[in-house]
């Protein structure tokens, strides 16, 4: 083998050991925890404009560069989760074979000198003969602990081992697996899930969800129609309840009909719709235009965002925006006029103040005669394909942690040899974790065996 090959193998071995080290685990946990703290300090899923309203431009630059406003979808945070997953996998691969080898080992012989050196051990010298001592030990241990496994021993002696909770040593790997399952579910939701808003007007359909991050939209494989929207109010005028009567359509065919309210969402094909907001939209307006110079009056029915020819002038008129309350002046519509090749001219027209001097577009005084409005329901739309996986991993994690902390792998060794007179018994115990309760249980077992052998008529 060449020196370069040996150096490469040594480097890979060192990297393998570091990837599975506890120090690396703690470092990753510290960085992820620090990242989660940042995620609570900075608003998540907001745009740069909202950030500028709260922070200085230089701070916003750092926030957007490090993706702190969308931390849990950032590449560096996902990379850290990937490294922690790799660390858990390597740690498991390094330690699992040793655990399996340890649990596959079975004692065939017991050395009484080693048993007497256990931290939990006791020596009993009883006047009973070996057969009676064996019968008593089997009876007491089987009733108090469990079945005994007989080991090889000389003719004038006997040896047993009692084992409980062997499987608990594997529970730490169940915890590792559950964490990996949680990470996988979180990553799945991050890559293939979304969260956004959808506005659906009464009597209309929509299948486009505008995401709260990235200025993107998702087109759903089905359509949502709002048949009716209803809002009830308290006596104070505050909204009491919002209700949207929704219909799910596939290929124009109705497949589901359901009313949703706040905290009572609708879920279809993994996509959940929450009642989030409501409002009014403008469908059409009857608008009067009066020429300031000639006094000529023209009345048009303008559909929202649909250009209409303005008499024979070669110009177009269009309603381009609508506000329920424009700076405290009430309802207003934005009207523009333009001719091909020219910049549009327009203004906000106050609906409830027809004589306002600013209600002008070009040389025309403008008055809104009638509005045709419709309500819309604001739906928060969410899809997270990893949520079931995360919940499964969390349940598995709880089971693993509870089992790890409240159970233990325990072994009790019993060796006896005939002496003159009577029998000498040595009992020793070992557990995967120190436990005062197990120490008391072992001492109680020794006392019960002593009582049974010194006073056989006493109940054990």
Buried (B, 14 or more C-beta within 10 A) or exposed (E): EEEEEEEEEEEEEEEEEEBBBEEBBEBBEEBBEEBEEBBEEBBBBBEEEEBEEEBEEEBBEEBBEBBBBBBBBBEEBBEBBEBBBBBBBBBBEBBBEEBEEEBEEEBEEBEBEEBEEBEBBBBBEBEBEBEBBBBBBBBBBEEBBEEBEEBEBEEEBBBBBBBBBEEBBBBBBBBBBBBBBBBBBBBBBBEEBBBBBBBBBBEBBBBBBEBBBEEEEBEBEBBBBBBEBBEEEEEEEEEEEBBBBBBBBEEEEEEBEBBBEEEEBBBBEEBBBBBBEBEBBBBBBBBBBBEEEEEEEBEBEBBBEEBEEBEEEEBBBBBBBBBEEBEEBEBBBBBBBBEEEEEEBBBBBBBEBBEBEEBBBBEBBBBBEEBEBBBBBBBBBBBBEBBEBBEBBBEBBEBBBEBBEEBBBBBBBBBBBBEEEBBBBBBBBBBBEEEEEBBEBBBEBBEBBBBBBEEEEEEB
